[in-house]
């Protein structure tokens, strides 16, 4: 985002498309019944640069930039973005059919949920970019509704079906037990026949959310459950929740082959940086460190003392 003066902003806009691995007409129950599909490497077209391929479950397509007043609402931004040439394949009849996110590390970041709120009130920062997600129906999320992306593990494979949006009302509680109930209801499974974990994409790691039996034992010892919005989960809008159907898959490993590949790339990158630093140190003269330790003595200066005259 660039401030153009006179209260106007220039904001880069991206279109967010869902992953293509879920077949047409497939719903959450179809996923439970064992239909299989493949995850794709999806294309991102950054502004002013060559296309970059990322292994994500969303596809970011750069649309262009818009100039809009900071006093304008989020709804005004959506309406102006709908006029950009790179528009979603499906028809977007109203701004309420669009979900708005900030862009964080080429992924959806913070969810902007209030269409009537002014852009200045969001305090988006100087370099913010916005991505818009087209929806099949209107959406008006309340302040106590959390939007998660849930994905069911493919039995016998270290992979997942396409993610689906899950709206969870946390006005009463935001606990492990409540989330497990909501996910079980979404997939039509018994609560004790699933395992869930939160994905941390920056670390390529999955953090299991305690099992049903563990949670029940905790409830007997502790009346008030810890909120999943606090440590260690820090649950927020847009988080990916992996689901294991224990009726079909008894493995507790949530990781994927892509996680392994990504971690290996991170390891190689860290190793390369370490070797580069070592090479730089070897190129320095041996005596450079000795020079730094030499203390430069100041030249001697005659000391003079002025004594007053006492009478």
N, C-alpha and C positions, 0 to 999 in steps of 0.2 A: 504494500500500500504506500502510495506517495501523496503527500499533501501538496496540492497545487495552489494554495492560497485562496483567499475569499471563502474558506470553509469547505472547499471541494477536495475529494479524495480520488486517487487513481488506484483501483484494486484489480489485480489479476484474478480471473475467474477460470475455474476448472469444472469439468463435468465428471461426476463420479458414477461409474457404471458397475452393477453387481457382476460377480464372476459368472462365467458361462458354463460352469460344470454341472449345474442342476438342470436336468432335462425339462422340456416344456410340459407343464401340467403336473410336475412332481411336487408333492407337498411334504410336510414333516413326517406324516405317517408312512408315505412311500419310502422315505429314507430309512425308517425303522425296519421295514419289511425286506430290506437288503438290496435295493437297486444300487448299482455301482456307476461311477463316473470318474473322470480324470481331472486333475487340477491343471490349469493352463499357466504358462508364463505370460503375463499380461503386459501390454505396452503402455508406457507413459511418454507423452510428447511434451517435454519441458519447453517453456517459452524461450525462444532465441537459441535453441540448442538441438543437437541430434537426438533422435528417439533413444530412450533407455529402457531396457527390459528388466522388470522386477518380478520376483516371485511373491505376489501378494494375492489377496482374495478380492481385490477391487481393481478397477481400471480407471486411472486418471487421464482425462483427455483435456489438454489445454484449449480453452475457447477464445481467450483474448482478455483485454482489460476494459473496464468501464470507468467513467468519470461520474461521480455522484456526490451530492452534498452530504457533509457529515451529519446534518440535521435530518436527513432522510431516514426512513424506517428500513428494517430488514425486508419488509414486503416490497418496498420501492426497489431495493437492490435486486430482488428476485425477478421483478417485472422487467427491469432493464436487462438483466442477464438473459431472459427469454428471447430477446431480440438478437442475440449474438449468432453468428453463422453456424458455429459448431453446436448444434442443439441436440438433445437426446433423440433416439429413434422414435420413442413413444411420444404421443401428443401430451403436452402439459397445458391443461386448460386454465389453471389458476395458480397463483403463487403458493397456495396451501398444498399443492401437489409436489412441492419441492422441499427437500430437507437440506439445510445449510450447515456446513462445517468450516472451521478453519483448517488450513493445510499445515501439517506438522511432520517434517521428515518424509515428505511425499506420501503421507497417509492422512486420513481424516483425523483431526485433533479435537478441538472443542466444539460441541454442538450448540448452535445458535437457535434457540427454540421459540423466542417471542417475536412474531412477525411485526408487531406494532412498536417494538422498542427501537429507539434511534441508534444509528450506527456509532455515534460518538459515545453513547452510554455503555456500549460493549467494551470500550477501552481495548481495542484490538491490537494496538501497537503499530509501529511505523512500517514494518515489513510484512504485514499480514497478507495472506492469500486465501481466497474462499473457494471451496468446492461445493457444488450443488448436486443433489441426488434426486432423480425423478422417482416419484411414487405412483403406485397403482390407484391409491385413494387419498383423500385429504387427510392431513395429520395435524392435530393440535395437541401437542404434548404439554402436560401440566408440569409444574415445578417439582412435584414429587414422583414423577415417572422417569425411570431409568431405561435408556435404550441400549440393549446389548445385541451382539451378533453371535448367535449360537450355531454350532456346526457339529453334526453327528459323525463319529468315527466310522470308517468303512470296515466291517468285520474282516479280519484276516489280513488287513493292509495297514501300513503306517501312513494313512492319509485320511482325508475328511470329505464328506459331501459338501456342497455349496452352503455357505452361511445364510441364515435367515434372520430378519430383525425380530427381536423379542422385546416388547414393552412390559416393564415390570413396575408395578405400583409399590413404592417403598414408604408410603405415608405411615403405615403401621409398624413395619420393621424391615430392616435390611440385613438379615442374618442368613447364615448358611442354610438353615432349615427352610426358611421362606423361599430362597432362591431354588433350592432343590424341588420344592413343591411346584414352583412356577415352571421350571424346565420340564419336570415330569408331566405336567398338564399339557404343555406345548407339544410334546411328542407322544402323548397317550401311553405313558409307561408307569409302572408302579415306582414309587419314590425309592424303594430299596433295591431297584434293579437298574440303577444308573450311577455313574460316577462323573463328576464334573471337575474342570480345571480352568484357571484363567491363563491366557497366553500373554507373554511379555515379548513383543516382536523385536524390541531393541536388543534383548538378550537371547532371543530365540529359545526361550524356556517356558515350560508349563508349570504352574503351581497348583497342585491338586487342592480342591476345596473339600474339607474333611468329610468322610463317608457318613452315611445315614446312621449306622450303629454308633459311631463315635460321637455324632452330634446328639443322639438321644441320651447317651451316658453323660455328656456335658450338661444337658438340660436338667438332669437330676441334681447335679452339684451346684449349678449356677443359674440363678433365675434370669438375670439379664444377659443376653447374648451380645458378643462383640459385633459391631457393625462391619460389614464387608467393605465399607468406604474408608475404613481406617487400615492401618498396617496389619498384615503384610500385603493385603490384596489391593487396597486403594481403588476399589471398583468405581468406574465412571462410564459415562456415555461412550458408546462405540467399542467397548472392550469385547474381545473375542473369548467366548466360553466353549471349550471343547467338551463333548458329551460322549460317554461310553455306554452302550446298551449291553448290560451284563447278560441279557438273555441270548445274545448272539456273539458277544466278544468279552471274554473274561480277562483280557490283558489290561494292566493298569498303566501301560506306557502311553502317554499322550503325544510324545514327540513324533516328528515326521522325518522322512529322508531329507527333505529340504532344510530342516533344522540342522541336521548333521552336516550338510554341505555348507550352510551358512556359517556354522561354528568353525568349520575347517578353514573357510576363507578368512574369518576373523583372526584365527590363530596364525595363519600365514602372513596376514597383514601386520599383526603385532610383531611377529618374528622378523619380518622385513624391516620394520622401523627400528628394532633393536640392533640389527646388523648395521643399518645405516648410521646409527649413533656411534657404534663401536668403530666403524671405519673413519668417521670424522675425528674421533679422538686420536686414532693412530696417525692421522695426517698432520696433527699439530706437532711443532718442534718439541723435542724432549726438554729443552731448557725454558720453554714458555712458562711452565709452572713455577720454575725457580725465580724467574723475573718478577712474578706476581708477589713472591714472598720477600723480595728485597725492600727494605725500608729506606726511603730517601731521607738522609739527614739534612736538616736545615743548616745553613751557614751560621757560625757563631756571631752574635751581635753583642757589642759592648753594653754593659748594664750601667745605667746612670740613675742616680737617686737625687731627687731635689729635696733639700732640707730647708724648712722655713726658718726665718730669722726671728729669735725670741729675745725680747728685751724686758 
